[in-house]
Amino acid sequence: MKKILLCCSMGMSTSIVVSAMKKAAAAQGKDYEISATDINSVDEEDETPDVVLVGPQVAHALDQVKELLEGTDAKVAVMNKEDYGSVNGEAILKFAEELAEA
């Protein structure tokens, strides 16, 4: 896995989580491309992400995101709301890694 994309309604609240995940990855010596976008733009990435994590506040859009990525190998899931709310970058990074291997 090399690319993780987080998405929410505007892509702004997830940017804080992205920073925490980047710090966690760096501390573990892992080199991932981690970024954020809004739910309507997940299919506009230059390169299809390996994992797409949907913010819990837009969990209702999970099927929409999956539809946008249909035909790709991207794994899509909703982030744990407690980890998201507490900005637990390490836990969310671990979740992304486990999802990529599933």
N, C-alpha and C positions, 0 to 999 in steps of 0.2 A: 504494500500500500504506500502511496506517496502523496495523494491529494485528498484532502478532507474539506468539504464545503458545508458550512452551516447556513441555514436560512430561517428567516422570520418574516414578519410582515413588511418591514422596511429595510432589513439588513443592518440596522443600527445597534439594537440591543445585543445581538450575537457578536458584534465586534469586540465587546468586552470579554466574552467567553473565548473568542479566538485568541486574544492576547494571553489569557491564562493558559490555554492549551499550548500555545507556542512556547511559553516559559517552561511548562511541564515537559514538553518534547525535548527542548534544549537541555534541560537538567538530566534527561535520560539518554542524551546523546543521539537522539532520533532526528532525522531531517525530513519533515513532512511539509508540504505546502498546505497551509490551513488558511481559509478565507471565509468571508461571509457575503451573502447577497439576499435579495428579497425572494419570496417564494415564486414570483412570476418570472424570475430571470435565471433559474437554476439550469435551464437548458441552453443558455447563451454563453456558457463558459467555453473558452478556447479548447480546453481539453476536458473530457468527461471525468468528473471526480470518481475516486474509488468508493468513497462513502459520502453520503449526504445526510446530515443530521438536521431535523426540523425542530425549531423551538417549540417548547410545550405550549406556549400561548397561541400557536397556530397549528396545533395537532390536528385540528379539523381539516387541514389542507394536505394531510399526508397522502391521500389518494391522488390529489391533483399533482403533487410533486412526483409521485411514482409514474403518473401518466406522462408528465413532461419528459421523464427519463426512460420511458419505455423503449426497448430495443438496445439499451446500453447494459453494461455490467455493473453499474452503480448500485451499491447497497443503500437502502433508504430506511430510516427509522426516526422516531421521536426521541429527543433527549429526555433524560430523567429530570423532572421538574425540580427536585430538591438539589441535584447537582447543578442545574442551570441557575436556579435562584441564588445559590451560595457561590456561584462562579468557581466551581471545583474543576478546574482545567485538567487536573490529573485523572479524575474519575471519568470525565467525558472523553478524554483521549483514550483511556483504557476501553471504554465502551465502543469507540470507533474502531479500535484495533480488533476487538472481539467480533464486531459486526463484519469487518472485512474478511475475517477468516471463516465466517459461518458459511 
